[in-house]
Amino acid sequence: MNDDRARLAELFLRLTDIVDELRLKCPWDRVQTRESIRHLTIEETYELVEAIEQNNAREIKVELGDLFLHLVFYASLARDAGEFTLSEVIQGQVDKLIRRHPHIYGDLDAKDANAVQANWEQIKAQEKADKGIRQASVLDGVPQALPSLIKAQRMQEKAASQGFDWSNKELVWDKIREELQEFEEARTTEEQRDEMGDLLFTLVNYCRFIGINADDALAATNQKFMQRFQHVEQGAFATGRRVRDLTLEEMEGFWQEAKLQKK
């Protein structure tokens, strides 16, 4: 174990040295800024997400390395600009983890994950208050740029941490029925859009309430649809046609084949 830790420390320092060397000698790395690599960081993050969704350990390892490179690169830029160092970044994270886990590093009792999350939000709010940051709402901590599905769940989680939540899942399901009826009764496109948004938001809330991550669920369905539709395409190509040339019965036949193959 000690050898592994020593090797980890050696490799970590080697990576930081390489980043510094590249930023000094490589024509491309030398001209990069936070703004110029921001979109690349987003791309690398989504590549990691895709590898996780595919449960591909080899690709997860690769994408973690790519993303880790970006983190070290940002820290190197900040150090040269006199803003902060990588050591300060890591120290800050260590301090935060210890501070926000008093049930591990202190004497607070947290019986389940919900209690841990609620306590995390309370500590986070107190930290901001101690810094003189006046937070008008607990929802202010949800990034505006999050994808809508993830953002809905995060807002609901934060509201629930303040006690703003349904008492049981049956009530949430009743709300889904109510929103569905309102959508069916909507007449204009604008009304339908608003009611569909309410329905989707409530469905996300039900997922959260029963312990399902809505984004994970939709991602799995997207992948399932892709695999099955590609099987339909392959079936059409095998007969010298395109999907649009198939009958509905033929499409359904290939679709059912794809479902059976997956099982």
Buried (B, 14 or more C-beta within 10 A) or exposed (E): EEEEEEEEEEEBEEBBEEBBEBBEEEEEBEEBEEEEBEEEBEEBBEBBBBBBEEEEEEBBEBBBEBBEBBEBBBBBBBBEEEEEEBEEBEEEEEEEEEBBBBBEEEEEEBEEEEBBBBBBBBBBBEEBEEEEEEEEEBBEBBEEEBEEBBBBBBBBBBBBBBEEBBEEEEEBBEBBEEBBEBBEEBEEEEEBEBBBBBBBBBBBBBBBBEEEBBBBBEBEEEEEEEEBBEBBBEBBEEEEEEBEEBEEEBBEBBBEBBEEEEE
